[in-house]
Amino acid sequence: MDQSEHLHLIYIILAAALATFLTRIGGYVMMMQMTRIPPRMEAALNAVPAAVLSTLVAPAFVYGGWDVAASMLVAFFVGLRFSSLWMLLAGWLVVMAIRHFAGL
């Protein structure tokens, strides 16, 4: 990488940091101006964790390979019945077993 590419990368990182800061502080300022949270905004805020989780899981499921997709499916079904620790353990065991026996 030459110096101009490094500078370009630094500008991208700074812009991302500024955008993150502004969205976080903007939400805080907006919430401080309200005396109570409207029901529609509360519903939107309650949907945020599921939206964030899907943006983290979906690319890995689609582009991670069949071993990752299989482990995620197993972890999902184990997670419906058992605690998060068992879900994590099941997903890890499945992906490790597939990688070991399939030679991935």
N, C-alpha and C positions, 0 to 999 in steps of 0.2 A: 504494500500500500504506500502510495506517495503522500505527501503532506496535504494536498488538496482533498484527498479521500478521507484522511483523518479529520480534517476540519469539517468536512461535510457530515461525517458521523457525529462529531461533537455537536453540531447545530441540530441534528435530528434528536439527539438525546436531550438537549436543552429545551427544544420545542415540546417534546413529549413530557418532560418534567413540568414545564410551565402549564401545559394543557391539563395535566393531572392536578396540579395545585389549584388552578382556577376552577375546575369542576368541583373539587372537594370544598374549597372555601365558599364557592357560590351556593352549594347546597346548604352549608352551615348558615350562611347569611340569610338565605331564603327561609329556612326553618325558624330562625330566631325572630323573624318579622311576623310570624303567625302566632295567634293566641291558641289555636287548636288546629290539628291536622284534619283536613277535609277527608271524607270517606274514600273518594276516588284516589287521592294521593296516598292514603294509607294502603289501599289495595295495590297500587303501583309499587310502593316500597316493599310490600310483602312478596312481590313477584321477583324482586331483584336477586335473591340468593339462587333461585332456580335458573334464572337467565344466565347468571355468572357460571354456575356449575355446568350448564349445557354448552357454553362457549369453551369451557376447558376440556370437557369430555368428548364432544362431537369430533373435533379434528383428530384426536388420538384414536377414536373408534374407526373413523373412515380411512385415515392414512397410516395408522400404526401397524398394519399387517393383520393377518388372520389370527395370530397368536394373541395379540393385544385385544382384538375384538372378542375372541372366545373368553378370555379372562375377564373382560368387562361384563359380558353377559352372565357368567357364573357369579361374579361379585354382585351384580344387580339382584339376581334371584336369591342369593344367600342373604343379602342385605334386607330383603323383604321379610325375612323370618328371624334373623339373628342380629346381634349388635355389630357396630362398625368394625370392631377388632376382628371378628370372624369373617366379615365381608372382605377386609383387607387381606387377611391370611388366605382365604380361598382364592381370590384373584391372583395373588402372588404365587401360590402353589401351582395354579393352572398354567400361568405364563411360563414359570420355570420348568415345569414338566414338559410342556410343548416344545420349548426351546431346547431342552436336553435331548428328548427323544426324536425330534424332527431335525436336529442339527442346525438350528437357526442361530 
